[in-house]
Amino acid sequence: MRVLVVGAGISGLFVARELALRGVKDVTVVDSGYPGGGATLRNLGCFRSSFTSPEHVVLIKESIREWLRLRDEMGLSLEQRGYLWVARKPETLEGFRKLTEFHHQFGVPTRLVDADEVRLLEPRLNARVVVGAMFDPTAGRMPIIENFVKLYLEVKRLGVRVVPYTRVTRLVPRGSRVTAAETSRGPVEADAFVVAAGGDSRDILATVGVDVPITDVPRHPYVTEPYAETLRPALIIDWDTPGSPHVSQNEHGSFVLARDLEDAPRVSIYSHRADAIPHILKPLRELLPLLSGVNVLRYWMGYYDMTPDHHPIYGPVEPYENLYVAAGFSGHGMMMGPVTGKLIASWILDGRPHIDVARNLTLERFKTGRLVKELAVIG
Ligand SMILES: Cc1cc2nc3c(=O)[nH]c(=O)nc-3n(C[C@H](O)[C@H](O)[C@H](O)COP(=O)(O)OP(=O)(O)OC[C@H]3O[C@@H](n4cnc5c(N)ncnc54)[C@H](O)[C@@H]3O)c2cc1C
């Protein structure tokens, strides 16, 4: 069986890895740029299963379990130092309490913490502002470049062909099947096609008449000079401030700061938002006074490939028998990488996803209107 995967980001590489591990001998991944050059190498490397939909909680809990297994198997790096969702308003705590009850149904051990325990979890937080928090001890972060490079090398070792600088310009259908992808280097034939091209999946699938509701929403993380101070949680989220400003400290000691900002969709990847620095820093300084003296050193920008219900689009693309999609991760595709690989491989090889709840996330839901809401999207 020949499989062509379009997109060498975290999703495409995990799909290719899983197919190769399951015995598919001829797997090719093409990318219009270099591997990871889409959203993947622009992400913060944070992970959690403390979401608000059963689909996200179940799938991401499984994905984190797999990341931890791969930490041992492939020598990846991951730290589970927890997410601290900080409340400034007492009424927010009731919402957090309900959310913890929801998480416990799925074995995710989030807990409500009072202001005293918040100080134990992160003594540098401003006690005059914080009334309590929700803590997710299983959440964490990972160094993305290190882990992505290790995954890339493993995929190559498994015999997958990864072909950079090869853009798919259109898919070629015949009846109920796709027979080839036309690329900037000529046509590529295959028996099955997986489109894992982030927001560009929309344009690729439009060439076979399939409408995929993904919007590219710009995101802007700011990176400070490195500091010796170490934040204890992997991520601190200012949940009661619009745009949920958040901060983590990366493996080099730099603080990484971000906030959901008003922006035009499809704004150029080369644009910058230096004007946003005060809007991000002001609430975070109030929360964490140690940020008062930090210098922002650099900045990058990337897109969340956002769907209307903030969940990925997985699985078969009707009416085609051999076309699959894995896109629209809405800011969560890095943490979902391992489960994405297994889901798409099982759809291709077994005709169904290995975790049943993933059936709720096919393209079909936009036709039937059965959307699956996620309320806890950060940044
Ligand atoms: C600022 C920021 C912070 C984030 N933080 C987190 C986080 O902390 N945790 C988390 O889990 N997620 C996070 N994300 C989201 C995460 O980065 C994405 O969900 C994930 O990387 C999606 O991976 P992907 O492989 O599906 O897509 P991408 O990484 O975008 O890969 C798609 C690939 O397809 C290629 N491509 C596009 N069009 C074509 C074509 N026509 N032909 C061939 N190739 C094509 C692109 O070049 C690209 O390499 C963040 C995203 C951003 C922008």
The ligand as a Gaussian input file, in Angstrom:
#p B3LYP/6-31G(d) Opt

LIG

0 1
 C        1.918000      30.523000      18.877000
 C        1.412000      29.117000      18.939000
 C        1.452000      28.431000      20.144000
 C        0.977000      27.117000      20.220000
 N        1.114000      26.429000      21.381000
 C        0.712000      25.139000      21.444000
 C        0.926000      24.383000      22.633000
 O        1.450000      24.884000      23.625000
 N        0.527000      23.078000      22.623000
 C       -0.055000      22.487000      21.531000
 O       -0.413000      21.317000      21.600000
 N       -0.239000      23.188000      20.386000
 C        0.130000      24.483000      20.330000
 N       -0.042000      25.192000      19.179000
 C       -0.730000      24.551000      18.058000
 C        0.195000      23.633000      17.309000
 O        1.377000      24.318000      16.951000
 C       -0.513000      23.128000      16.059000
 O       -1.819000      22.695000      16.376000
 C        0.246000      21.975000      15.439000
 O        1.586000      22.322000      15.230000
 C       -0.411000      21.553000      14.142000
 O        0.460000      20.655000      13.518000
 P        0.130000      20.157000      12.060000
 O        1.168000      19.180000      11.711000
 O       -1.293000      19.723000      12.003000
 O        0.216000      21.476000      11.165000
 P        1.516000      22.312000      10.742000
 O        2.596000      22.238000      11.731000
 O        1.028000      23.659000      10.347000
 O        2.039000      21.521000       9.483000
 C        1.390000      21.580000       8.251000
 C        2.463000      21.473000       7.187000
 O        1.807000      21.390000       5.924000
 C        2.613000      22.061000       4.990000
 N        1.777000      22.441000       3.859000
 C        0.837000      23.386000       3.813000
 N        0.296000      23.444000       2.567000
 C        0.906000      22.489000       1.837000
 C        0.789000      22.063000       0.488000
 N       -0.086000      22.626000      -0.360000
 N        1.597000      21.078000       0.052000
 C        2.492000      20.483000       0.907000
 N        2.647000      20.861000       2.194000
 C        1.857000      21.834000       2.654000
 C        3.176000      23.252000       5.760000
 O        4.370000      23.720000       5.170000
 C        3.376000      22.682000       7.139000
 O        4.720000      22.268000       7.374000
 C        0.417000      26.492000      19.068000
 C        0.382000      27.200000      17.859000
 C        0.873000      28.487000      17.785000
 C        0.835000      29.211000      16.484000

